[in-house]
């Protein structure tokens, strides 16, 4: 159960970090485009 909780926490953290990075890239791209 502890391993599952750690895996879930790691997955959510990576997903959130990836989404933040993707949003940052799109934001920078839009700024450069405009």
LINSULTA-V485287 format. One record per residue. N is the residue number from 1. RES is the residue in one small letter. D_CENTER is the distance of its C-alpha to the mean C-alpha in Angstrom with 1 decimal. Layout:
n res d_center
N RES D_CENTER
N RES D_CENTER
This chain:
n res d_center
1 x 24.6
2 x 23.2
3 x 21.5
4 x 20.1
5 x 18.7
6 x 17.2
7 x 15.7
8 x 14.3
9 x 12.9
10 x 11.3
11 x 9.9
12 x 8.5
13 x 7.1
14 x 5.6
15 x 4.4
16 x 3.3
17 x 2.5
18 x 2.3
19 x 3.1
20 x 4.4
21 x 5.7
22 x 7.0
23 x 8.4
24 x 9.9
25 x 11.5
26 x 12.9
27 x 14.2
28 x 15.9
29 x 17.2
30 x 18.7
31 x 20.2
32 x 21.8
33 x 23.0
34 x 24.7
